[in-house]
């Protein structure tokens, strides 16, 4: 089970365009936690993977390789 989350009301433009992928349940491995972050590009309309470990680890969680 995968969840998507983002802070739409953030004053920071990058933060408000960043969506985090969180693994809620993995039947095969049992891993849970943050998987990656995606940033929306307003000009192209595409999501790209965002690799800022500081932003991903804001909740002091282990990042799961996806």
PDBQT receptor file of N, H, CA, C and O in Angstrom, charges set to zero:
ATOM      1  N   UNK A   1       0.853  -1.158   0.000  1.00  0.00    +0.000 N 
ATOM      2  CA  UNK A   1       0.000   0.000   0.000  1.00  0.00    +0.000 C 
ATOM      3  C   UNK A   1       0.909   1.233   0.000  1.00  0.00    +0.000 C 
ATOM      4  O   UNK A   1       1.853   1.329   0.784  1.00  0.00    +0.000 OA
ATOM      5  N   UNK A   2       0.602   2.161  -0.890  1.00  0.00    +0.000 N 
ATOM      6  H   UNK A   2      -0.165   2.083  -1.527  1.00  0.00    +0.000 HD
ATOM      7  CA  UNK A   2       1.410   3.366  -1.047  1.00  0.00    +0.000 C 
ATOM      8  C   UNK A   2       0.543   4.592  -0.814  1.00  0.00    +0.000 C 
ATOM      9  O   UNK A   2      -0.600   4.642  -1.268  1.00  0.00    +0.000 OA
ATOM     10  N   UNK A   3       1.081   5.584  -0.105  1.00  0.00    +0.000 N 
ATOM     11  H   UNK A   3       2.010   5.544   0.265  1.00  0.00    +0.000 HD
ATOM     12  CA  UNK A   3       0.357   6.836   0.138  1.00  0.00    +0.000 C 
ATOM     13  C   UNK A   3       1.161   7.994  -0.447  1.00  0.00    +0.000 C 
ATOM     14  O   UNK A   3       2.392   7.970  -0.458  1.00  0.00    +0.000 OA
ATOM     15  N   UNK A   4       0.449   9.002  -0.931  1.00  0.00    +0.000 N 
ATOM     16  H   UNK A   4      -0.551   9.021  -0.923  1.00  0.00    +0.000 HD
ATOM     17  CA  UNK A   4       1.058  10.238  -1.411  1.00  0.00    +0.000 C 
ATOM     18  C   UNK A   4       0.646  11.355  -0.462  1.00  0.00    +0.000 C 
ATOM     19  O   UNK A   4      -0.515  11.441  -0.062  1.00  0.00    +0.000 OA
ATOM     20  N   UNK A   5       1.604  12.214  -0.104  1.00  0.00    +0.000 N 
ATOM     21  H   UNK A   5       2.547  12.144  -0.429  1.00  0.00    +0.000 HD
ATOM     22  CA  UNK A   5       1.292  13.309   0.813  1.00  0.00    +0.000 C 
ATOM     23  C   UNK A   5       2.064  14.563   0.405  1.00  0.00    +0.000 C 
ATOM     24  O   UNK A   5       3.187  14.478  -0.094  1.00  0.00    +0.000 OA
ATOM     25  N   UNK A   6       1.454  15.719   0.621  1.00  0.00    +0.000 N 
ATOM     26  H   UNK A   6       0.543  15.788   1.026  1.00  0.00    +0.000 HD
ATOM     27  CA  UNK A   6       2.159  16.984   0.389  1.00  0.00    +0.000 C 
ATOM     28  C   UNK A   6       1.498  18.093   1.190  1.00  0.00    +0.000 C 
ATOM     29  O   UNK A   6       0.341  17.983   1.596  1.00  0.00    +0.000 OA
ATOM     30  N   UNK A   7       2.254  19.169   1.411  1.00  0.00    +0.000 N 
ATOM     31  H   UNK A   7       3.194  19.259   1.081  1.00  0.00    +0.000 HD
ATOM     32  CA  UNK A   7       1.772  20.313   2.159  1.00  0.00    +0.000 C 
ATOM     33  C   UNK A   7       1.387  21.406   1.160  1.00  0.00    +0.000 C 
ATOM     34  O   UNK A   7       2.242  22.191   0.751  1.00  0.00    +0.000 OA
ATOM     35  N   UNK A   8       0.144  21.464   0.774  1.00  0.00    +0.000 N 
ATOM     36  H   UNK A   8      -0.550  20.826   1.107  1.00  0.00    +0.000 HD
ATOM     37  CA  UNK A   8      -0.332  22.415  -0.221  1.00  0.00    +0.000 C 
ATOM     38  C   UNK A   8      -0.313  23.853   0.287  1.00  0.00    +0.000 C 
ATOM     39  O   UNK A   8      -0.271  24.788  -0.513  1.00  0.00    +0.000 OA
ATOM     40  N   UNK A   9      -0.343  24.042   1.587  1.00  0.00    +0.000 N 
ATOM     41  H   UNK A   9      -0.377  23.283   2.237  1.00  0.00    +0.000 HD
ATOM     42  CA  UNK A   9      -0.452  25.379   2.161  1.00  0.00    +0.000 C 
ATOM     43  C   UNK A   9       0.885  25.957   2.615  1.00  0.00    +0.000 C 
ATOM     44  O   UNK A   9       0.914  26.984   3.294  1.00  0.00    +0.000 OA
ATOM     45  N   UNK A  10       1.982  25.317   2.252  1.00  0.00    +0.000 N 
ATOM     46  H   UNK A  10       1.958  24.483   1.701  1.00  0.00    +0.000 HD
ATOM     47  CA  UNK A  10       3.296  25.804   2.646  1.00  0.00    +0.000 C 
ATOM     48  C   UNK A  10       3.607  27.130   1.952  1.00  0.00    +0.000 C 
ATOM     49  O   UNK A  10       3.222  27.344   0.803  1.00  0.00    +0.000 OA
ATOM     50  N   UNK A  11       4.305  28.014   2.662  1.00  0.00    +0.000 N 
ATOM     51  H   UNK A  11       4.618  27.840   3.595  1.00  0.00    +0.000 HD
ATOM     52  CA  UNK A  11       4.734  29.286   2.089  1.00  0.00    +0.000 C 
ATOM     53  C   UNK A  11       5.907  29.096   1.121  1.00  0.00    +0.000 C 
ATOM     54  O   UNK A  11       6.122  29.919   0.231  1.00  0.00    +0.000 OA
ATOM     55  N   UNK A  12       6.654  28.021   1.298  1.00  0.00    +0.000 N 
ATOM     56  H   UNK A  12       6.480  27.352   2.021  1.00  0.00    +0.000 HD
ATOM     57  CA  UNK A  12       7.779  27.701   0.429  1.00  0.00    +0.000 C 
ATOM     58  C   UNK A  12       7.252  27.061  -0.859  1.00  0.00    +0.000 C 
ATOM     59  O   UNK A  12       6.564  26.041  -0.806  1.00  0.00    +0.000 OA
ATOM     60  N   UNK A  13       7.572  27.659  -2.021  1.00  0.00    +0.000 N 
ATOM     61  H   UNK A  13       8.130  28.488  -2.063  1.00  0.00    +0.000 HD
ATOM     62  CA  UNK A  13       7.068  27.168  -3.302  1.00  0.00    +0.000 C 
ATOM     63  C   UNK A  13       7.503  25.728  -3.575  1.00  0.00    +0.000 C 
ATOM     64  O   UNK A  13       6.695  24.911  -4.015  1.00  0.00    +0.000 OA
ATOM     65  N   UNK A  14       8.768  25.414  -3.316  1.00  0.00    +0.000 N 
ATOM     66  H   UNK A  14       9.425  26.078  -2.958  1.00  0.00    +0.000 HD
ATOM     67  CA  UNK A  14       9.266  24.059  -3.547  1.00  0.00    +0.000 C 
ATOM     68  C   UNK A  14       8.550  23.052  -2.655  1.00  0.00    +0.000 C 
ATOM     69  O   UNK A  14       8.165  21.976  -3.113  1.00  0.00    +0.000 OA
ATOM     70  N   UNK A  15       8.374  23.395  -1.403  1.00  0.00    +0.000 N 
ATOM     71  H   UNK A  15       8.686  24.269  -1.032  1.00  0.00    +0.000 HD
ATOM     72  CA  UNK A  15       7.680  22.506  -0.452  1.00  0.00    +0.000 C 
ATOM     73  C   UNK A  15       6.236  22.240  -0.891  1.00  0.00    +0.000 C 
ATOM     74  O   UNK A  15       5.759  21.112  -0.776  1.00  0.00    +0.000 OA
ATOM     75  N   UNK A  16       5.547  23.249  -1.384  1.00  0.00    +0.000 N 
ATOM     76  H   UNK A  16       5.935  24.166  -1.478  1.00  0.00    +0.000 HD
ATOM     77  CA  UNK A  16       4.147  23.070  -1.776  1.00  0.00    +0.000 C 
ATOM     78  C   UNK A  16       4.011  22.257  -3.065  1.00  0.00    +0.000 C 
ATOM     79  O   UNK A  16       2.946  21.701  -3.332  1.00  0.00    +0.000 OA
ATOM     80  N   UNK A  17       5.075  22.182  -3.865  1.00  0.00    +0.000 N 
ATOM     81  H   UNK A  17       5.941  22.634  -3.648  1.00  0.00    +0.000 HD
ATOM     82  CA  UNK A  17       5.039  21.391  -5.097  1.00  0.00    +0.000 C 
ATOM     83  C   UNK A  17       5.622  19.995  -4.922  1.00  0.00    +0.000 C 
ATOM     84  O   UNK A  17       5.651  19.217  -5.876  1.00  0.00    +0.000 OA
ATOM     85  N   UNK A  18       6.092  19.662  -3.708  1.00  0.00    +0.000 N 
ATOM     86  H   UNK A  18       6.068  20.295  -2.933  1.00  0.00    +0.000 HD
ATOM     87  CA  UNK A  18       6.741  18.382  -3.452  1.00  0.00    +0.000 C 
ATOM     88  C   UNK A  18       5.755  17.377  -2.864  1.00  0.00    +0.000 C 
ATOM     89  O   UNK A  18       5.093  17.648  -1.862  1.00  0.00    +0.000 OA
ATOM     90  N   UNK A  19       5.670  16.213  -3.506  1.00  0.00    +0.000 N 
ATOM     91  H   UNK A  19       6.207  15.994  -4.320  1.00  0.00    +0.000 HD
ATOM     92  CA  UNK A  19       4.824  15.116  -3.045  1.00  0.00    +0.000 C 
ATOM     93  C   UNK A  19       5.726  14.004  -2.546  1.00  0.00    +0.000 C 
ATOM     94  O   UNK A  19       6.686  13.632  -3.220  1.00  0.00    +0.000 OA
ATOM     95  N   UNK A  20       5.430  13.473  -1.381  1.00  0.00    +0.000 N 
ATOM     96  H   UNK A  20       4.649  13.775  -0.833  1.00  0.00    +0.000 HD
ATOM     97  CA  UNK A  20       6.227  12.387  -0.807  1.00  0.00    +0.000 C 
ATOM     98  C   UNK A  20       5.488  11.058  -0.978  1.00  0.00    +0.000 C 
ATOM     99  O   UNK A  20       4.279  10.971  -0.763  1.00  0.00    +0.000 OA
ATOM    100  N   UNK A  21       6.239  10.029  -1.368  1.00  0.00    +0.000 N 
ATOM    101  H   UNK A  21       7.221  10.100  -1.542  1.00  0.00    +0.000 HD
ATOM    102  CA  UNK A  21       5.697   8.680  -1.466  1.00  0.00    +0.000 C 
ATOM    103  C   UNK A  21       6.053   7.937  -0.197  1.00  0.00    +0.000 C 
ATOM    104  O   UNK A  21       7.227   7.843   0.162  1.00  0.00    +0.000 OA
ATOM    105  N   UNK A  22       5.057   7.413   0.480  1.00  0.00    +0.000 N 
ATOM    106  H   UNK A  22       4.103   7.489   0.188  1.00  0.00    +0.000 HD
ATOM    107  CA  UNK A  22       5.274   6.684   1.730  1.00  0.00    +0.000 C 
ATOM    108  C   UNK A  22       4.726   5.265   1.565  1.00  0.00    +0.000 C 
ATOM    109  O   UNK A  22       3.591   5.075   1.127  1.00  0.00    +0.000 OA
ATOM    110  N   UNK A  23       5.541   4.281   1.918  1.00  0.00    +0.000 N 
ATOM    111  H   UNK A  23       6.463   4.435   2.273  1.00  0.00    +0.000 HD
ATOM    112  CA  UNK A  23       5.115   2.881   1.898  1.00  0.00    +0.000 C 
ATOM    113  C   UNK A  23       4.420   2.605   3.232  1.00  0.00    +0.000 C 
ATOM    114  O   UNK A  23       5.042   2.672   4.292  1.00  0.00    +0.000 OA
ATOM    115  N   UNK A  24       3.133   2.295   3.167  1.00  0.00    +0.000 N 
ATOM    116  H   UNK A  24       2.627   2.240   2.306  1.00  0.00    +0.000 HD
ATOM    117  CA  UNK A  24       2.372   1.997   4.382  1.00  0.00    +0.000 C 
ATOM    118  C   UNK A  24       2.426   0.525   4.734  1.00  0.00    +0.000 C 
ATOM    119  O   UNK A  24       2.405   0.150   5.906  1.00  0.00    +0.000 OA
ATOM    120  N   UNK A  25       2.499  -0.313   3.694  1.00  0.00    +0.000 N 
ATOM    121  H   UNK A  25       2.516  -0.009   2.742  1.00  0.00    +0.000 HD
ATOM    122  CA  UNK A  25       2.525  -1.749   3.942  1.00  0.00    +0.000 C 
ATOM    123  C   UNK A  25       3.120  -2.450   2.730  1.00  0.00    +0.000 C 
ATOM    124  O   UNK A  25       2.686  -2.224   1.601  1.00  0.00    +0.000 OA
ATOM    125  N   UNK A  26       4.109  -3.297   2.964  1.00  0.00    +0.000 N 
ATOM    126  H   UNK A  26       4.462  -3.481   3.882  1.00  0.00    +0.000 HD
ATOM    127  CA  UNK A  26       4.685  -4.111   1.909  1.00  0.00    +0.000 C 
ATOM    128  C   UNK A  26       4.535  -5.565   2.313  1.00  0.00    +0.000 C 
ATOM    129  O   UNK A  26       5.174  -6.023   3.260  1.00  0.00    +0.000 OA
ATOM    130  N   UNK A  27       3.706  -6.274   1.607  1.00  0.00    +0.000 N 
ATOM    131  H   UNK A  27       3.187  -5.901   0.837  1.00  0.00    +0.000 HD
ATOM    132  CA  UNK A  27       3.472  -7.684   1.955  1.00  0.00    +0.000 C 
ATOM    133  C   UNK A  27       4.706  -8.541   1.746  1.00  0.00    +0.000 C 
ATOM    134  O   UNK A  27       4.889  -9.546   2.434  1.00  0.00    +0.000 OA
ATOM    135  N   UNK A  28       5.560  -8.153   0.798  1.00  0.00    +0.000 N 
ATOM    136  H   UNK A  28       5.413  -7.337   0.240  1.00  0.00    +0.000 HD
ATOM    137  CA  UNK A  28       6.701  -8.989   0.444  1.00  0.00    +0.000 C 
ATOM    138  C   UNK A  28       7.902  -8.779   1.357  1.00  0.00    +0.000 C 
ATOM    139  O   UNK A  28       8.563  -9.747   1.733  1.00  0.00    +0.000 OA
ATOM    140  N   UNK A  29       8.197  -7.535   1.719  1.00  0.00    +0.000 N 
ATOM    141  H   UNK A  29       7.660  -6.749   1.413  1.00  0.00    +0.000 HD
ATOM    142  CA  UNK A  29       9.402  -7.268   2.510  1.00  0.00    +0.000 C 
ATOM    143  C   UNK A  29       9.113  -6.824   3.937  1.00  0.00    +0.000 C 
ATOM    144  O   UNK A  29       9.964  -6.973   4.814  1.00  0.00    +0.000 OA
ATOM    145  N   UNK A  30       7.929  -6.282   4.181  1.00  0.00    +0.000 N 
ATOM    146  H   UNK A  30       7.237  -6.161   3.468  1.00  0.00    +0.000 HD
ATOM    147  CA  UNK A  30       7.592  -5.780   5.503  1.00  0.00    +0.000 C 
ATOM    148  C   UNK A  30       8.103  -4.375   5.772  1.00  0.00    +0.000 C 
ATOM    149  O   UNK A  30       7.929  -3.855   6.873  1.00  0.00    +0.000 OA
ATOM    150  N   UNK A  31       8.741  -3.747   4.767  1.00  0.00    +0.000 N 
ATOM    151  H   UNK A  31       8.883  -4.170   3.872  1.00  0.00    +0.000 HD
ATOM    152  CA  UNK A  31       9.266  -2.392   4.935  1.00  0.00    +0.000 C 
ATOM    153  C   UNK A  31       8.137  -1.367   4.948  1.00  0.00    +0.000 C 
ATOM    154  O   UNK A  31       7.139  -1.517   4.243  1.00  0.00    +0.000 OA
ATOM    155  N   UNK A  32       8.306  -0.337   5.751  1.00  0.00    +0.000 N 
ATOM    156  H   UNK A  32       9.117  -0.216   6.324  1.00  0.00    +0.000 HD
ATOM    157  CA  UNK A  32       7.383   0.802   5.781  1.00  0.00    +0.000 C 
ATOM    158  C   UNK A  32       8.205   2.073   5.928  1.00  0.00    +0.000 C 
ATOM    159  O   UNK A  32       9.312   2.038   6.467  1.00  0.00    +0.000 OA
ATOM    160  N   UNK A  33       7.671   3.205   5.450  1.00  0.00    +0.000 N 
ATOM    161  H   UNK A  33       6.772   3.234   5.012  1.00  0.00    +0.000 HD
ATOM    162  CA  UNK A  33       8.362   4.485   5.599  1.00  0.00    +0.000 C 
ATOM    163  C   UNK A  33       8.436   5.241   4.289  1.00  0.00    +0.000 C 
ATOM    164  O   UNK A  33       7.773   4.885   3.315  1.00  0.00    +0.000 OA
ATOM    165  N   UNK A  34       9.261   6.304   4.269  1.00  0.00    +0.000 N 
ATOM    166  H   UNK A  34       9.800   6.593   5.060  1.00  0.00    +0.000 HD
ATOM    167  CA  UNK A  34       9.415   7.150   3.098  1.00  0.00    +0.000 C 
ATOM    168  C   UNK A  34      10.133   6.395   1.978  1.00  0.00    +0.000 C 
ATOM    169  O   UNK A  34      11.112   5.689   2.218  1.00  0.00    +0.000 OA
ATOM    170  N   UNK A  35       9.627   6.555   0.743  1.00  0.00    +0.000 N 
ATOM    171  H   UNK A  35       8.831   7.128   0.547  1.00  0.00    +0.000 HD
ATOM    172  CA  UNK A  35      10.265   5.923  -0.402  1.00  0.00    +0.000 C 
ATOM    173  C   UNK A  35      11.015   6.954  -1.235  1.00  0.00    +0.000 C 
ATOM    174  O   UNK A  35      12.191   6.764  -1.544  1.00  0.00    +0.000 OA
ATOM    175  N   UNK A  36      10.344   8.046  -1.602  1.00  0.00    +0.000 N 
ATOM    176  H   UNK A  36       9.389   8.201  -1.350  1.00  0.00    +0.000 HD
ATOM    177  CA  UNK A  36      10.988   9.097  -2.387  1.00  0.00    +0.000 C 
ATOM    178  C   UNK A  36      10.118  10.347  -2.359  1.00  0.00    +0.000 C 
ATOM    179  O   UNK A  36       9.043  10.357  -1.759  1.00  0.00    +0.000 OA
ATOM    180  N   UNK A  37      10.591  11.387  -3.009  1.00  0.00    +0.000 N 
ATOM    181  H   UNK A  37      11.465  11.379  -3.496  1.00  0.00    +0.000 HD
ATOM    182  CA  UNK A  37       9.830  12.624  -3.139  1.00  0.00    +0.000 C 
ATOM    183  C   UNK A  37       9.775  12.999  -4.610  1.00  0.00    +0.000 C 
ATOM    184  O   UNK A  37      10.738  12.786  -5.347  1.00  0.00    +0.000 OA
ATOM    185  N   UNK A  38       8.653  13.556  -5.037  1.00  0.00    +0.000 N 
ATOM    186  H   UNK A  38       7.871  13.729  -4.439  1.00  0.00    +0.000 HD
ATOM    187  CA  UNK A  38       8.453  13.978  -6.416  1.00  0.00    +0.000 C 
ATOM    188  C   UNK A  38       8.123  15.463  -6.422  1.00  0.00    +0.000 C 
ATOM    189  O   UNK A  38       7.357  15.932  -5.581  1.00  0.00    +0.000 OA
ATOM    190  N   UNK A  39       8.697  16.206  -7.366  1.00  0.00    +0.000 N 
ATOM    191  H   UNK A  39       9.319  15.825  -8.049  1.00  0.00    +0.000 HD
ATOM    192  CA  UNK A  39       8.447  17.634  -7.485  1.00  0.00    +0.000 C 
ATOM    193  C   UNK A  39       7.707  17.886  -8.786  1.00  0.00    +0.000 C 
ATOM    194  O   UNK A  39       8.084  17.376  -9.841  1.00  0.00    +0.000 OA
ATOM    195  N   UNK A  40       6.640  18.687  -8.697  1.00  0.00    +0.000 N 
ATOM    196  H   UNK A  40       6.333  19.101  -7.840  1.00  0.00    +0.000 HD
ATOM    197  CA  UNK A  40       5.839  19.035  -9.858  1.00  0.00    +0.000 C 
ATOM    198  C   UNK A  40       6.457  20.240 -10.559  1.00  0.00    +0.000 C 
ATOM    199  O   UNK A  40       6.722  21.261  -9.924  1.00  0.00    +0.000 OA
ATOM    200  N   UNK A  41       6.684  20.126 -11.856  1.00  0.00    +0.000 N 
ATOM    201  H   UNK A  41       6.468  19.297 -12.372  1.00  0.00    +0.000 HD
ATOM    202  CA  UNK A  41       7.214  21.230 -12.660  1.00  0.00    +0.000 C 
ATOM    203  C   UNK A  41       6.036  21.914 -13.346  1.00  0.00    +0.000 C 
ATOM    204  O   UNK A  41       5.371  21.314 -14.191  1.00  0.00    +0.000 OA
ATOM    205  N   UNK A  42       5.778  23.169 -12.982  1.00  0.00    +0.000 N 
ATOM    206  H   UNK A  42       6.318  23.656 -12.296  1.00  0.00    +0.000 HD
ATOM    207  CA  UNK A  42       4.626  23.902 -13.506  1.00  0.00    +0.000 C 
ATOM    208  C   UNK A  42       4.710  24.124 -15.017  1.00  0.00    +0.000 C 
ATOM    209  O   UNK A  42       3.684  24.155 -15.697  1.00  0.00    +0.000 OA
ATOM    210  N   UNK A  43       5.919  24.278 -15.540  1.00  0.00    +0.000 N 
ATOM    211  H   UNK A  43       6.752  24.253 -14.987  1.00  0.00    +0.000 HD
ATOM    212  CA  UNK A  43       6.087  24.561 -16.969  1.00  0.00    +0.000 C 
ATOM    213  C   UNK A  43       5.815  23.336 -17.840  1.00  0.00    +0.000 C 
ATOM    214  O   UNK A  43       5.193  23.459 -18.895  1.00  0.00    +0.000 OA
ATOM    215  N   UNK A  44       6.274  22.155 -17.414  1.00  0.00    +0.000 N 
ATOM    216  H   UNK A  44       6.780  22.056 -16.557  1.00  0.00    +0.000 HD
ATOM    217  CA  UNK A  44       6.108  20.957 -18.227  1.00  0.00    +0.000 C 
ATOM    218  C   UNK A  44       4.916  20.112 -17.803  1.00  0.00    +0.000 C 
ATOM    219  O   UNK A  44       4.423  19.297 -18.583  1.00  0.00    +0.000 OA
ATOM    220  N   UNK A  45       4.445  20.305 -16.556  1.00  0.00    +0.000 N 
ATOM    221  H   UNK A  45       4.845  20.967 -15.923  1.00  0.00    +0.000 HD
ATOM    222  CA  UNK A  45       3.345  19.496 -16.050  1.00  0.00    +0.000 C 
ATOM    223  C   UNK A  45       3.767  18.097 -15.648  1.00  0.00    +0.000 C 
ATOM    224  O   UNK A  45       2.934  17.194 -15.573  1.00  0.00    +0.000 OA
ATOM    225  N   UNK A  46       5.055  17.908 -15.389  1.00  0.00    +0.000 N 
ATOM    226  H   UNK A  46       5.732  18.641 -15.450  1.00  0.00    +0.000 HD
ATOM    227  CA  UNK A  46       5.581  16.581 -15.052  1.00  0.00    +0.000 C 
ATOM    228  C   UNK A  46       6.068  16.517 -13.605  1.00  0.00    +0.000 C 
ATOM    229  O   UNK A  46       6.433  17.524 -12.999  1.00  0.00    +0.000 OA
ATOM    230  N   UNK A  47       6.058  15.292 -13.080  1.00  0.00    +0.000 N 
ATOM    231  H   UNK A  47       5.761  14.474 -13.573  1.00  0.00    +0.000 HD
ATOM    232  CA  UNK A  47       6.645  15.021 -11.772  1.00  0.00    +0.000 C 
ATOM    233  C   UNK A  47       8.036  14.444 -11.984  1.00  0.00    +0.000 C 
ATOM    234  O   UNK A  47       8.228  13.566 -12.826  1.00  0.00    +0.000 OA
ATOM    235  N   UNK A  48       9.001  14.935 -11.226  1.00  0.00    +0.000 N 
ATOM    236  H   UNK A  48       8.845  15.648 -10.543  1.00  0.00    +0.000 HD
ATOM    237  CA  UNK A  48      10.371  14.433 -11.281  1.00  0.00    +0.000 C 
ATOM    238  C   UNK A  48      10.801  14.049  -9.887  1.00  0.00    +0.000 C 
ATOM    239  O   UNK A  48      10.376  14.659  -8.906  1.00  0.00    +0.000 OA
ATOM    240  N   UNK A  49      11.658  13.022  -9.797  1.00  0.00    +0.000 N 
ATOM    241  H   UNK A  49      12.004  12.527 -10.594  1.00  0.00    +0.000 HD
ATOM    242  CA  UNK A  49      12.143  12.608  -8.482  1.00  0.00    +0.000 C 
ATOM    243  C   UNK A  49      13.034  13.699  -7.898  1.00  0.00    +0.000 C 
ATOM    244  O   UNK A  49      13.885  14.257  -8.591  1.00  0.00    +0.000 OA
ATOM    245  N   UNK A  50      12.832  13.992  -6.632  1.00  0.00    +0.000 N 
ATOM    246  H   UNK A  50      12.141  13.538  -6.069  1.00  0.00    +0.000 HD
ATOM    247  CA  UNK A  50      13.593  15.015  -5.920  1.00  0.00    +0.000 C 
ATOM    248  C   UNK A  50      14.494  14.315  -4.928  1.00  0.00    +0.000 C 
ATOM    249  O   UNK A  50      14.021  13.547  -4.091  1.00  0.00    +0.000 OA
ATOM    250  N   UNK A  51      15.786  14.571  -5.013  1.00  0.00    +0.000 N 
ATOM    251  H   UNK A  51      16.171  15.194  -5.693  1.00  0.00    +0.000 HD
ATOM    252  CA  UNK A  51      16.744  13.835  -4.192  1.00  0.00    +0.000 C 
ATOM    253  C   UNK A  51      17.438  14.724  -3.177  1.00  0.00    +0.000 C 
ATOM    254  O   UNK A  51      18.664  14.829  -3.175  1.00  0.00    +0.000 OA
ATOM    255  N   UNK A  52      16.663  15.360  -2.318  1.00  0.00    +0.000 N 
ATOM    256  H   UNK A  52      15.667  15.275  -2.319  1.00  0.00    +0.000 HD
ATOM    257  CA  UNK A  52      17.223  16.144  -1.225  1.00  0.00    +0.000 C 
ATOM    258  C   UNK A  52      16.977  15.352   0.053  1.00  0.00    +0.000 C 
ATOM    259  O   UNK A  52      15.859  15.329   0.565  1.00  0.00    +0.000 OA
ATOM    260  N   UNK A  53      18.008  14.709   0.563  1.00  0.00    +0.000 N 
ATOM    261  H   UNK A  53      18.917  14.728   0.147  1.00  0.00    +0.000 HD
ATOM    262  CA  UNK A  53      17.856  13.843   1.733  1.00  0.00    +0.000 C 
ATOM    263  C   UNK A  53      17.367  14.603   2.957  1.00  0.00    +0.000 C 
ATOM    264  O   UNK A  53      16.697  14.024   3.812  1.00  0.00    +0.000 OA
ATOM    265  N   UNK A  54      17.688  15.886   3.056  1.00  0.00    +0.000 N 
ATOM    266  H   UNK A  54      18.232  16.356   2.361  1.00  0.00    +0.000 HD
ATOM    267  CA  UNK A  54      17.246  16.674   4.201  1.00  0.00    +0.000 C 
ATOM    268  C   UNK A  54      15.719  16.784   4.215  1.00  0.00    +0.000 C 
ATOM    269  O   UNK A  54      15.097  16.665   5.271  1.00  0.00    +0.000 OA
ATOM    270  N   UNK A  55      15.121  17.010   3.053  1.00  0.00    +0.000 N 
ATOM    271  H   UNK A  55      15.627  17.107   2.195  1.00  0.00    +0.000 HD
ATOM    272  CA  UNK A  55      13.668  17.118   2.972  1.00  0.00    +0.000 C 
ATOM    273  C   UNK A  55      13.003  15.755   3.202  1.00  0.00    +0.000 C 
ATOM    274  O   UNK A  55      11.973  15.666   3.870  1.00  0.00    +0.000 OA
ATOM    275  N   UNK A  56      13.599  14.701   2.646  1.00  0.00    +0.000 N 
ATOM    276  H   UNK A  56      14.435  14.774   2.103  1.00  0.00    +0.000 HD
ATOM    277  CA  UNK A  56      13.028  13.368   2.807  1.00  0.00    +0.000 C 
ATOM    278  C   UNK A  56      13.066  12.907   4.255  1.00  0.00    +0.000 C 
ATOM    279  O   UNK A  56      12.143  12.241   4.723  1.00  0.00    +0.000 OA
ATOM    280  N   UNK A  57      14.118  13.256   4.957  1.00  0.00    +0.000 N 
ATOM    281  H   UNK A  57      14.868  13.797   4.577  1.00  0.00    +0.000 HD
ATOM    282  CA  UNK A  57      14.289  12.799   6.330  1.00  0.00    +0.000 C 
ATOM    283  C   UNK A  57      13.774  13.792   7.356  1.00  0.00    +0.000 C 
ATOM    284  O   UNK A  57      14.215  13.773   8.505  1.00  0.00    +0.000 OA
ATOM    285  N   UNK A  58      12.849  14.658   6.965  1.00  0.00    +0.000 N 
ATOM    286  H   UNK A  58      12.490  14.673   6.031  1.00  0.00    +0.000 HD
ATOM    287  CA  UNK A  58      12.336  15.664   7.885  1.00  0.00    +0.000 C 
ATOM    288  C   UNK A  58      11.629  15.043   9.075  1.00  0.00    +0.000 C 
ATOM    289  O   UNK A  58      11.537  15.664  10.134  1.00  0.00    +0.000 OA
ATOM    290  N   UNK A  59      11.130  13.834   8.918  1.00  0.00    +0.000 N 
ATOM    291  H   UNK A  59      11.204  13.329   8.057  1.00  0.00    +0.000 HD
ATOM    292  CA  UNK A  59      10.449  13.154  10.020  1.00  0.00    +0.000 C 
ATOM    293  C   UNK A  59      11.381  12.182  10.731  1.00  0.00    +0.000 C 
ATOM    294  O   UNK A  59      10.927  11.359  11.527  1.00  0.00    +0.000 OA
ATOM    295  N   UNK A  60      12.681  12.269  10.453  1.00  0.00    +0.000 N 
ATOM    296  H   UNK A  60      13.050  12.938   9.807  1.00  0.00    +0.000 HD
ATOM    297  CA  UNK A  60      13.690  11.383  11.054  1.00  0.00    +0.000 C 
ATOM    298  C   UNK A  60      13.355   9.918  10.838  1.00  0.00    +0.000 C 
ATOM    299  O   UNK A  60      13.448   9.108  11.761  1.00  0.00    +0.000 OA
ATOM    300  N   UNK A  61      12.968   9.585   9.624  1.00  0.00    +0.000 N 
ATOM    301  H   UNK A  61      12.893  10.243   8.875  1.00  0.00    +0.000 HD
ATOM    302  CA  UNK A  61      12.647   8.213   9.265  1.00  0.00    +0.000 C 
ATOM    303  C   UNK A  61      13.699   7.670   8.313  1.00  0.00    +0.000 C 
ATOM    304  O   UNK A  61      14.409   8.431   7.654  1.00  0.00    +0.000 OA
ATOM    305  N   UNK A  62      13.793   6.369   8.246  1.00  0.00    +0.000 N 
ATOM    306  H   UNK A  62      13.216   5.751   8.781  1.00  0.00    +0.000 HD
ATOM    307  CA  UNK A  62      14.664   5.736   7.278  1.00  0.00    +0.000 C 
ATOM    308  C   UNK A  62      13.996   5.804   5.910  1.00  0.00    +0.000 C 
ATOM    309  O   UNK A  62      12.801   5.540   5.785  1.00  0.00    +0.000 OA
ATOM    310  N   UNK A  63      14.772   6.161   4.878  1.00  0.00    +0.000 N 
ATOM    311  H   UNK A  63      15.744   6.376   4.979  1.00  0.00    +0.000 HD
ATOM    312  CA  UNK A  63      14.244   6.216   3.521  1.00  0.00    +0.000 C 
ATOM    313  C   UNK A  63      14.413   4.852   2.893  1.00  0.00    +0.000 C 
ATOM    314  O   UNK A  63      15.513   4.299   2.870  1.00  0.00    +0.000 OA
ATOM    315  N   UNK A  64      13.319   4.312   2.382  1.00  0.00    +0.000 N 
ATOM    316  H   UNK A  64      12.426   4.761   2.400  1.00  0.00    +0.000 HD
ATOM    317  CA  UNK A  64      13.320   2.970   1.771  1.00  0.00    +0.000 C 
ATOM    318  C   UNK A  64      13.685   3.084   0.307  1.00  0.00    +0.000 C 
ATOM    319  O   UNK A  64      13.069   3.876  -0.406  1.00  0.00    +0.000 OA
ATOM    320  N   UNK A  65      14.671   2.321  -0.179  1.00  0.00    +0.000 N 
ATOM    321  H   UNK A  65      15.171   1.677   0.400  1.00  0.00    +0.000 HD
ATOM    322  CA  UNK A  65      14.979   2.348  -1.611  1.00  0.00    +0.000 C 
ATOM    323  C   UNK A  65      13.790   1.827  -2.401  1.00  0.00    +0.000 C 
ATOM    324  O   UNK A  65      13.252   0.764  -2.088  1.00  0.00    +0.000 OA
ATOM    325  N   UNK A  66      13.384   2.554  -3.405  1.00  0.00    +0.000 N 
ATOM    326  H   UNK A  66      13.820   3.417  -3.659  1.00  0.00    +0.000 HD
ATOM    327  CA  UNK A  66      12.168   2.203  -4.157  1.00  0.00    +0.000 C 
ATOM    328  C   UNK A  66      12.530   1.748  -5.522  1.00  0.00    +0.000 C 
ATOM    329  O   UNK A  66      11.650   1.408  -6.313  1.00  0.00    +0.000 OA
TER     330      UNK A  66
